[in-house]
Amino acid sequence: MLTRAGKWVKYTILTVSSLITLVPFYFTIIMAFKAPKQILSGRYLLPPLHPTVDNFLRVFGAAPFLTYLLNTVLVVTGILLLQLLVIIPAAYVFARIDFPFSGAVFGLYVIQIMLPLQALIVPNYRVINTLGLVNTRLALILPFVGSGYCAFLLRQTFKQVPQSLVDSAIIDGCNHFGLIRHIFLPLAKPTIAVFSLISVATHWNDYLWPLIITDNDSVRTLTIGLGMFVQHQSGADWGLLMAGTLFITGPLVLLFLFVQRSFIESFMSSGIKG
């Protein structure tokens, strides 16, 4: 048990660490609502005296950020849905069904976790180009459907489900898909929530692959749009830059606040009790 002094030290460290983490968000928010004169007035540490949304209006007028937002939502949602559609049955097979060389097959499947995206850019591009999908939203989705990380997480969760619970469901007439729907998925909700958050955050912020595979504003994502906007429009206008940054990061923060309970539960529970 921690002593009273130990608890104070722990809470002090956590508080200071949290404040350090929040400082960039604080500056992003206050500068996004400041006029250029206020930013350069020397009061950049203080909240704006007269908040304004002019920076956001200028951002939307200078670049099609709403189109970028729609593309990003469609891409990250499509990736996540296809990942879960493909990986949930695969994880169930790897976890609960014995077949020859299952361990070796699973190892080959998850070895992609150790491969950086940069190592797969050329083969991925050649496949997408052969299919005639360059410069499409589908090209942004397909290379990430077979997630080894998701398969690993769900397989470990499915392996913890008590066999007695599975046997009871089989006696009641459940087939494999019934087991997945009524037994495994309800018990794997925290794991699915955590992976969903990681997947959305990863592909929401992805820059390299969308930069390579797209060259048209109609299919570009927010990260590429912001990069092009900064390069051609904002210059030293920090208010404009922070408004664009806040517009991009805000949805991710809201998503985390929405699923944080499941995110924390997944780390608090060490396993499924049988």
N, C-alpha and C positions, 0 to 999 in steps of 0.2 A: 504494500500500500504506500502511496506517495504521502510524504509528510506535508504539513501546511505550507512550509517554505518551498518544497518541491513543486506543489501545485501552482504557487504564485509564479515561480520561474517558468513553468510550462506554459501558463496562460499568457505571461508577458512575451515569451518567444513567439507564441502563436499570434498574438495581437500585432506585434511589430511586423512579423512576416506578412500578415494579411494587409496591413497598411501599405507596406512596400509594394505588394501585388496590385493594390487598388490605385496607386498613384497614377500609372499610365491611363487608366480608365477615367480618373478624375480630370486629368488634363484634356483627354479626348472630348469629354462631355462639355466642359466649360468653354473650350475653344470653338467647338462646333456651333455654339450659340452666341458667339461674340462677333461683332463687326471688326473689320481689319484695324480700325483706329484703336479699338479697345485692346486688341492683342498686342499692338506695338506701343501701348501707352506706359508700359512698365508694371501694369497690374495683372500680369498674366498668371499669377498664383491665386488670384481671387476670383470668385464667381462673377459673371457679367452683371453690371449695374442695370443694363437694359437688354435682356435676352432678345435675340432675333432669330427668325428662321430663314433669313435671306440666304444663308450659306446653302441650306438644303434646296431652296428654290433654284439657286444658281447651278447646283450640282445636277438636278434633274433637267434643267434647261440646256446644260452643256454636253450631256451624254445620256444615252438611253438606259439609265440605271434601272428603270422598272422592267425593261426587257431583259437586262442582265439578271435581275432578281427572279423573274419568271423562269428563265433558263436554268438558273441554279437550283431553284426549288424542284423543277421537273427532273433534273439530273440526279440530285441527291436522293429524292424520293424514289425514282426509278431504280437506282443502284441498290438502295436499302430493301425495297420490296422484292426485287429479283434475288438478292443475296439470301434473304430469309426463305423465299420460295424454294431455292435450290439447296441451301445448306441445312435447313431443319431436317428434311428426310435423310440427307447424307449423314448428318451427325447421329441420327437415330440408328442408321444401319451400322455405322462404325462402332457405336456404343453398345448395341443390344443384339446384334445378329452376328453369329460366327460364320465366317466363310474363309476359304483358303487364302492365305497370305494377307489377311485383313490388316495386320500390323504394318506390313510393308507398303500396302496400298495407301493406308492412312499417312504413313511417313512421307510418301511421295506427294501426297495431296497437300500436306501442311508445310512442305519444304519451301514453298513460296514465301513463307513468313521471313525467311532469311535472305530473300532476294530483294534488293532495293528496286524501286520503280525504274530508276535510270537504266538498270541492266535489261529491262524488258521493253524499253521504248521502241527500239528498232523492230523486233518481231511483232509487237502489238501494232505498230504503224503499218507494217507490210500486210498483216491480216486485214486490218480495217480498210486499207487501200484496195486490196484484192476484192473485198466485198462491196466496194464502191460507196463506203459510208463516211469518207472524209468530209469534214465540215458539216456534220449532223449531230444532233443530240444523242442519237444512238451510239455514235462513236465515243462519246464521253462516258457512256454507261457500260458497254459490253466488257471492256478489259477488267472490270472490278467485280463482276458477278460472283465468280468462284473464290470467295474469301477463305483462305486457310485459317486465318485468325478466328473468324466466326465459327468455323468447323471445330477448331480446337476447344473453344470456350463451351460450345453447346455439347460436344461429346463428353467433356468432363462433367458437365451438369447432368446429362442424361445417365451417365454411369452411376451416379449417386442415388438414383431413384430405386427404392427397395424392390427386390424381385417379388416379394409377397404382394405388393400393390399391383404390379403388372400381372401376376397370376390371377388375382381376383378379377381384374378387368377382362382377362381372356375368358375366364369362366362365365362372365356375364355377357360374352358374345362379341367383345371388341376385336377388330382386326388391327393390322398395323397402323392404318391411318386413324382408326378410332383411338388407339393407344396414344398416338402423337397428339391428337386433338384434346382428349379428355384427361390424360395423365401427365404427359411430358411437358406440353406447352404451359399449362397453369403453374407447374412447379419451376419452370424456367423463365418466368416473367422478369425477375430481376436481372438475370443474365442477358436476356434479349434487350431490356431497356438500356443496359450499359453498352452493349455492342451497338445498338441503334445510335446512341449519343456519339460514340467514337466514330462510327461510319459517317454520320452526317457531318460532324466537325471536320473529319479528315478530307472529305470530298468537297465540302463547302469552301475550304481553304486551299484546295488543290490549284496549283498554278502551272506546273510544267506541262502536264499532259494536255489540258485545254489550250495552252499556248501553241503547242505543236500541231494539234489536230484541227484547230479552227482558225479561220481568218476572216470571219464575217460577224458583224455586230448582232445579227439575228440569232446566232447560236452561241455567242460568247457568254461566259459566266461572270459573276461579280468580281472575282479576283483579277481576271484579265481586263475587265472594264475599268477597274480602279487603276491598274497599272498603266493602261493606255491614257487614262484621264490625267493621272499625275504627270506623265511624260509630256503630254501635249497641251494641257490646259492650266493646271493649278499653279505651276511655278513655285513662288515663295508664299502663296496665299494659304497660310496654315488653317485658317477657318474653313476654307473650302475643302482642304485635304481631310481635316478632322470630321467634317460633316459626312463626307463619303465613307470614311473609315467607320464612323458610328453606324451609318446605314447598313454596312456589311456585317459588323460584329454584333449589332443589337439582337438580331434573330437567334444567334447561337446562345447568347446569354439568357434570353427568355426560354429557349429550349432546355437549357441546363436547369433553370429554376423550376421548370415544369416536371422534370424527371429526376430531380436530385434525390427524392426520397427513395426511389427504386435504386438509384446509383449507390447510395450509402448502404441500403439494405444488402446489396450484393456483396459488399465487403464485410459487413457485420456478421453475416451468416457463414459459417465455415462449411456447411454441408446440409443435406436434407436428412432429417432424423427419421429413422424407420421405426 
